[in-house]
Every structure is written in structure tokens, then in C-alpha cells.
């Protein structure tokens, strides 16, 4: 190629390319950005979970576990059939985040890969707000179970906690053994805190 | 375009360039002017701007790039023990301490054509991170339903972090934010 022509061509290319870039016509951008994530035990998590009875412990990889079976820290190994059993203040949930949240404790909600999509059990979790509000009212007990309206759920502000109790109603069932098998099938509770 | 396909194409192109450089003519060396400016994330064609003052998202470095921290940098100072629980799904719509403006990151199409944006996240730690439009009541992940942005348009996004199967610990991860042209 003649040198003069070559330079002319190069100049055209440069201007053309520059103009193209300047027009902002990107076709694909993939920007990699750093992200630091700390995963901690339940007691220190944004949604703090703390064992407060022999029926709960937090030793399994920092995860709270609730045990109404032979793993409970008591002599008994399970629930009585055909009975109503209540366990007060089994564990505590603390809002250790920065915003007001609406709290739900459910046994029938899918939350992750370890739970079947539908579980329906006569299990009930209830709590008393220690320093919180319930729909703008204070010092009220809250009782929630699967399917309850989210409007009934307690609200926890930053630093506020709720003690969760359990009630198992196995006294009005024609076939308690079937229910017992279902309870064995529970391997997790879904605890949900939604920002409000 | 599928990202894997795109990267594959890039590799093939690079291979072609190599062939040209070692061409049969013995040696050909030509230079062309190429004007490239690497700018702050705020001013890039795919504009990235951190939102809120709680330092879960922030901008750092020269040129400035957005980065993310959960807990936020200030939260880590206030309580070094704080963090995410395991076997959980966390969604962050607001930065820490932020109460009025939702979103941790604003993605703006500062190019000249219609584009979509979404995120990608790959790790060996079982953590999963996705972005969602904070105005979407269903909070569908952008990687499943990319946000469509005309030139000048922006989407404010929050984070969903899933910790199922993840161990306790501190993890340094990389979040990829993609802008992809949809019209020419």
C-alpha cells in the first residue's frame, strides 16, 4: 500500500472508531464488582435466633435447632399423644437489623430446599413482645399459625425481641399416630422477617 | 446473548487476531489509534452508582468503582460480630440506616441504544446473590427477568442473598453486572 494512502486510511479508521466509542454504542458490558459477605451464627445474625429453653439449642454449625424429641435437653423423648402440650419461651427472635420488620413463624411455608412445598400441621407458635409493638398496640400477646394474615403478625423494631412459645394440639384427632408421623417430617420452621 | 457464548466468541476473535499477527506474509505490523477511557462507574456507559449512606454499597478506588459489603462497612465497625444467618434468604431493599430511598445500586443506561441489565454470580461457597428491581412487588431476579432500559433510563436494585448450604465465615465474592444491547 502506498504510504500516503495508508496514513489516510489509518486516520479514517481512528476517527471512525473514536466517533463510534464516543456515541456510547456499547453492545455488551459485564462489570465485575467486589462483594464481601459475612455469615455468622444465629445469635449474631441480622435476624437473631437464640435458644432460651432445653427444647432449643444453637450448637449445630451456629444454627438454632428446636427439639421436641429425644434430642431435647430433658428426660422425656417426645410429645404425649392425644394431648395439648405447651412449651413457653422456647427461643427468642431479635431484630438485629436496622429497620422495622414484620415477623412470621410458620411451619407450613416453603423456605428453601430442605422443606417440602406443603406441610400442614396443628402446630402453633406464639410469642409475647418484650419491648415491641403489635399493630401499634403494646403488651399484647400474639398467636400466629400457618395461614394467618400477615397483618396479624408482630412488628419488631431494631433491637426489639420476641420470645416464641409452642403449642401442639394433638388432642382432637382421630388418628394421633398419623399426626405424630407428620411431626417427624418437620425438619425446619420458616422464620420470616419482612421490612415494613 | 448468552454470556458463555459471548465469551466463547471473544476467545475465537482473539485467536483470529493471533493468526493475523503471525500471518503468512512473514511479518505485518500495523498500528491504529484506539481511544479508550476508563472512567468512574458513575460515568461509564453502563452507569453504576451506589445508593444510600449505610455503606452496604459504596464507591472506592481510582477510578471509583462500586463495591458491596454485607454487613455494611459502618455496621462492621459498630458490631464486628454481626452478619447473615445460615440457611436463610435475605433481601436488602434499603441500605443500613436508610429509611426513605429504596435501592442499594442504581444502574443507568448511559449508552445510545436500548439495553437490558441483569446480574450474574458464580461461587464455590454455596452463597447465591441476585439483584431485583426495588419497585417490583414480586422482586423477580433481574437474571430471570432483565430490566429494560432506554438510553438515559435507570433501575434501582436491591440484593437477595441466599445462604443455604454455606458455611460460617467471611467471604470475598464477585458480582457481575451486565448491560446488553437489545437494538442496533
Interface residues (C-beta under 8 A of the other chain):
Chain A: X10 X13 X14 X17 X18 X21 X23 X24 X25 X26 X27 X28 X29 X30 X31 X32 X33 X34 X35 X36 X37 X38 X39 X40 X41 X42 X44 X45 X46 X47 X49 X61 X62 X63 X96 X97 X98 X99 X111 X112 X113 X114 X188 X195
Chain B: X1 X3 X6 X30 X31 X32 X33 X34 X35 X36 X41 X44 X45 X46 X48 X54 X65 X66 X67 X68 X69 X70 X71 X75 X76 X79 X81 X82 X83 X84 X85 X86 X87 X88 X89 X90 X91 X93 X94 X96 X97 X99 X110 X111 X112 X113 X115 X120 X127 X129 X151 X161 X162 X163 X164 X166 X167 X168 X169 X170 X171 X172 X173 X174 X175 X176 X177 X178 X179 X180 X181 X184
